[in-house]
Amino acid sequence: MIAKLPEPDLNYLQRVLLEMLAIPSPTGFTDTIVRYVAERLKELGIPFELTRRGTIRATLKGRRYSPDRAVAAHVDTIGAIVREIQDTGRLGLAPVGCWSSRFAEGSRVSVFTDQGVIRGSVLPLLASGHAFNTAVDEMPISWDHVELRLDAFTYSRAETVALGVNIGDFVAFDPMPEFTESGYISARHLDDKAGVAALLTALKAVVDSGREPPIDCHPLFTITEETGSGAAGALPWDVSEFVGIDIAPSAKGQQSTEHAVTVAMQDSGGPYDFHLSRHLLKLAGQHEIPVRRDLFRYYHSDAQSAVEAGHDIRTALLAFGCDATHGYERTHIDSLAAITQLISAYLLSPPVFASDAHAGKDSLERFSHQLEHEAQMENDTRVPAVETLVGRSDDPDR
């Protein structure tokens, strides 16, 4: 009989998510949110350490220390940085992370200078309909065609510099969160603060249940996923399984939905591990968790960055369904509940291969099977017989 999963505290999830959304954290400006997540881990009694720059590496102890697993979500978000101070006193921007300036236009923002915070708005270069009429509609969409208007008395470069604004100052975009009675959650930066909230809620559920995981698990909270490095330097342990937690685009051509958890089978870095991905799908089926499979073409994750760093690990990706990713994002509590439940199920599940603790052994006995050898090499496989191509071994002309 399969043990029932501990119930996730969805009120905790929504509270933590809302509190994190209030903390600006574009990649490179994450110290405050790192402190926030660390405080939540302290409340749960989960020990952790910090890397020099602030990646959180925690340990949820299990009955065995090896093979161990890691589960990662990222606290950094997309944003912008000051690229130039124009003669008009307005600011040119460069994006932090990969996203379109289309979603920046009209946004309220905070500029973090060395002296303080200045509010402002991001506008197209032609921003007045009454002044430019239909020329506004003909503006190209790029970061070279938007500017930041500061809410300060400045109409020249010198006046803006006098305010303390410098090249390289971080710009954070207001999250504009709204939690509706119908269960929809709209906000910027659900990627990946909703994933972080789900991971914290799953950890809380396991800790509160008093159940001991079969193996050690290392929750990771990374700070540079949006710029590609993510978990690259975050694995000091002998981790054999690594599950990333991130966002799943719900859009035309995708299978993800705002009402289920997604197991990603491939992203721009290639396929995820056959066995670990199917382990997660099996857990979803056993616990009747709504789940989808999907592929992400323009996407990378913490799991991918860990592999690219040279770690010999099995990787998989769990994602909550979200509409308009890297734009005005929206998810539903259904998807966040589903991903939280599947994370909990994974934390309480046995390792996919206990033999992964002994990687490097020369025996094939412990090595995995995707298909049984006999099935994979059946005669009806669409490959011509060797003899038809190279001739029989007794052929004198061979």
C-alpha positions, -999 to 999 in steps of 0.1 A, spaced: 0 0 0 13 34 -9 16 58 20 -4 90 17 15 122 11 15 149 38 -9 177 30 8 208 17 0 241 36 -12 262 7 -18 292 29 19 290 38 28 287 1 8 318 -9 21 339 20 57 330 13 52 337 -24 37 371 -18 65 381 6 91 370 -19 74 389 -47 78 421 -26 116 416 -25 133 428 -57 159 402 -69 171 406 -105 201 384 -111 231 401 -94 210 418 -68 198 389 -46 213 393 -11 179 403 5 159 374 -9 187 350 0 184 362 36 146 357 34 148 321 22 175 313 48 152 325 75 124 302 63 149 273 64 158 282 99 121 281 109 119 246 95 150 235 113 168 226 81 206 233 82 222 251 53 253 269 42 260 298 18 284 300 -10 305 332 -13 279 348 -36 248 335 -18 236 302 -33 219 283 -4 229 247 0 207 229 26 205 193 38 174 174 47 187 143 64 176 109 53 181 73 65 211 70 42 236 96 31 245 80 -3 234 81 -30 220 116 -22 198 139 -43 195 176 -49 163 197 -56 169 232 -69 149 264 -75 162 299 -82 155 331 -64 169 354 -91 145 370 -117 147 389 -149 153 427 -147 175 454 -162 206 474 -156 215 510 -165 234 511 -198 236 548 -204 226 582 -191 211 602 -219 215 639 -226 178 643 -216 184 628 -182 166 596 -190 182 562 -189 190 536 -215 187 500 -203 201 466 -210 181 435 -200 192 412 -171 182 377 -183 166 369 -217 133 388 -222 116 411 -246 114 449 -241 78 445 -252 70 435 -216 91 463 -201 71 491 -218 48 508 -193 63 492 -163 69 509 -129 104 502 -117 129 509 -89 164 520 -97 189 510 -70 217 536 -68 246 536 -43 228 562 -23 192 549 -24 162 541 -45 146 562 -73 113 553 -88 104 556 -125 87 542 -156 100 524 -186 86 540 -218 90 537 -256 111 565 -271 79 578 -286 56 577 -256 30 604 -262 0 596 -285 -9 632 -286 25 642 -298 34 614 -322 0 599 -332 4 567 -353 43 569 -352 40 553 -318 27 522 -335 56 521 -359 83 519 -332 105 488 -334 105 465 -304 139 463 -288 158 475 -257 173 503 -279 139 517 -283 128 521 -247 141 545 -219 136 549 -182 119 581 -171 129 589 -135 104 604 -110 129 631 -101 137 666 -112 161 659 -140 162 671 -176 199 666 -183 227 641 -179 243 663 -153 212 664 -132 207 626 -133 243 621 -123 238 645 -94 210 622 -82 236 595 -77 226 574 -108 255 554 -124 260 530 -152 255 495 -139 227 504 -114 202 476 -110 166 482 -122 138 460 -107 103 458 -122 73 459 -100 57 425 -96 20 437 -95 7 406 -78 -30 397 -77 -44 365 -60 -79 359 -71 -107 340 -54 -108 317 -84 -73 305 -76 -54 324 -103 -22 341 -93 -9 369 -116 24 386 -112 58 393 -127 86 370 -114 66 339 -107 96 325 -124 109 312 -101 95 326 -69 65 304 -72 89 274 -76 108 285 -45 75 288 -26 65 253 -37 99 238 -26 97 255 8 61 243 12 71 207 3 100 208 28 76 221 54 51 193 47 78 166 51 93 181 82 59 186 99 49 150 90 79 137 110 87 112 82 123 106 74 133 106 37 151 74 25 182 93 15 197 127 21 183 155 0 200 189 -6 176 217 -13 194 243 -34 183 279 -39 204 294 -67 210 331 -77 221 331 -113 198 308 -132 184 336 -154 219 343 -168 228 307 -173 252 296 -146 226 286 -119 237 254 -101 270 251 -120 291 255 -88 266 244 -62 272 207 -57 299 198 -33 283 164 -24 282 131 -42 248 139 -57 234 113 -81 200 127 -88 192 164 -95 157 177 -100 152 213 -111 121 232 -102 110 260 -126 83 274 -148 65 256 -176 51 277 -205 15 272 -211 12 284 -248 3 272 -283 23 242 -292 30 233 -255 13 206 -234 17 223 -200 -13 237 -182 -19 260 -152 -38 232 -135 -11 205 -134 26 199 -128 48 193 -158 77 168 -161 99 182 -188 114 156 -211 138 179 -229 148 215 -232 174 234 -252 202 214 -235 188 181 -246 168 153 -231 165 148 -193 174 115 -177 152 87 -189 149 69 -156 146 99 -132 119 115 -154 99 83 -155 104 79 -117 86 113 -112 59 104 -137 53 71 -118 51 90 -85 25 113 -100 4 84 -111 7 66 -78 -5 96 -58 -30 108 -84 -13 141 -90 -23 158 -123 8 158 -145 18 166 -181 48 159 -202 63 186 -223 94 198 -243 108 233 -240 126 246 -270 139 280 -258 147 272 -222 175 262 -198 174 253 -161 196 248 -131 197 211 -140 212 219 -173 238 242 -158 249 215 -133 255 190 -162 274 215 -182 296 221 -152 307 185 -155 287 168 -128 279 131 -135 243 132 -124 209 121 -135 187 152 -141 150 159 -144 128 190 -143 95 197 -126 76 228 -135 44 246 -126 23 257 -156 23 294 -163 8 316 -190 29 344 -206 63 334 -191 88 362 -187 60 386 -194 28 393 -173 28 358 -158 -2 339 -145 -5 305 -128 -31 287 -107 -31 273 -72 -39 239 -88 -5 238 -105 13 250 -74 -4 224 -53 4 197 -78 41 205 -80 44 208 -42 28 173 -38 51 158 -64 82 174 -48 71 159 -15 65 125 -31 100 127 -46 117 136 -13 100 106 4 108 82 -25 137 58 -27 166 65 -50 161 56 -86 192 34 -85 208 27 -51 238 14 -71 245 50 -82 263 53 -49 290 31 -65 295 49 -98 327 39 -116 324 2 -109 334 -19 -139 305 -44 -136 274 -41 -159 253 -59 -133 244 -26 -116 240 -6 -148 205 5 -158 182 -8 -186 160 15 -207 147 -15 -226 156 -51 -220 184 -62 -243 164 -89 -260 135 -65 -268 158 -38 -281 176 -62 -304 147 -82 -318 149 -93 -354 121 -71 -366 141 -40 -358 143 -20 -390 180 -27 -397 191 -50 -426 209 -82 -418 246 -78 -416 251 -105 -443 231 -85 -468 256 -57 -466 290 -72 -461 285 -108 -474 289 -141 -457 321 -149 -438 330 -177 -463 326 -154 -493 360 -155 -511 355 -119 -525 348 -105 -490 
